[in-house]
Amino acid sequence: MSLGVRVAGLALTFPATILLSRSLGIEAFGAFSIALSYASIAAIVARLGFDNTATKFVAIYRQDGAGRPLRSFFAYALGTMLLAWVVLCGGALAWLMLAEAPPVLLAGSAAVIALALACLGVLSAILRAFDRIFESQFYEQLLRPLLIIAAVALAWVLGMRLDAASGLAITAASLLLATLLAFWRSARLISQVPRDGEVAGQKALWVRMGWVMAIMSVFMEALNQVEVILLGALASNAQSALFAAAQRLSSLVVLGMTAIVIVTGPQIAASFHRGDREGLAKLAKLSARLSFGSALVLAAGPLVAGPWLLQLWGREFPVAANVLNILLIGALANAATG
């Protein structure tokens, strides 16, 4: 089911991104991509590792029927993230005030996206801890791109011309609605857990577990987004748009790896728990081989038909074929390590 949702989400995310690109044009799509990259990094910072903390503690509290610390964690995580988001917004506002014409709608939409993504990551982890696997992925993977497609299609029917700010506003609105629905669902599930258990001493555990993963997540997200941001600063919005399209297309390669991890992950964990080093080595070797094989198959299409596929984003995008090839080769090298 998890893999099916990911595949369906990918099938919806691609047309949503392509529709935005063709509606905005290459320059505006570049500005959109840069703002979205900043928002994505800010979201990981504001999340403070609470998604990883929720994965462990919510499952424990639910199993023990400890509704009191569960409710306390829910309120503490969301409140702390909101405070972190306000601090980030204050710093961004001070930076934007240095500009002659601050992009108010663009910056405001990026701020909403950052908060929504931060909260949605934690809410999805809570839903997973309640064994709501489909729901944990539905709001971001399926509902969000569906809403974007519907909004862009409506704008086209009404003859509205979109720019980077309005495109980002559509994305922000879709994410905000998805987050509110995930919040409502998570709150209902939490309300069903009996009000038992003790809260004393729990906050220290939440913070101690979360901060290490938070730092790692921020660095990883920054590495994922830095190319788009740097291209916008050192080259042009158009170059950022070209790279963003190539990067999105190259992400197809990891789909097979994700499926393999879903299947072999529990088996690897079980072998490690049993102390079965030989079985662990066999599983790791099999996982690496299957990952590389699936990545090779999935990369074949973009490697052969890269310019044609990139043209879906717009007539200017086939020139990013060489960038796409480099990204695909890098993804294959990563897959070869398992």
Secondary structure, 3 states (H helix, E strand, C coil): CHHHHHHHHHHHHHHHHHHHHHHHCHHHHHHHHHHHHHHHHHHHHHHCCHHHHHHHHHHHHHHHCEHHHHHHHHHHHHHHHHHHHHHHHHHHHHHHCCCCCCCHHHHHHHHHHHHHHHHHHHHHHHHHHCCCHHHHHHHHHHHHHHHHHHHHHHHHHCCCCCCHHHHHHHHHHHHHHHHHHHHHHHHHHHHCCCECCCCCCHHHHHHHHHHHHHHHHHHHHHHHHHHHHHHHHHCCHHHHHHHHHHHHHHHHHHHHHHHHHHHHHHHHHHHHHHCCHHHHHHHHHHHHHHHHHHHHHHHHHHHHHHHHHHHHHCCCHHHHHHHHHHHHHHHHHHHHCC
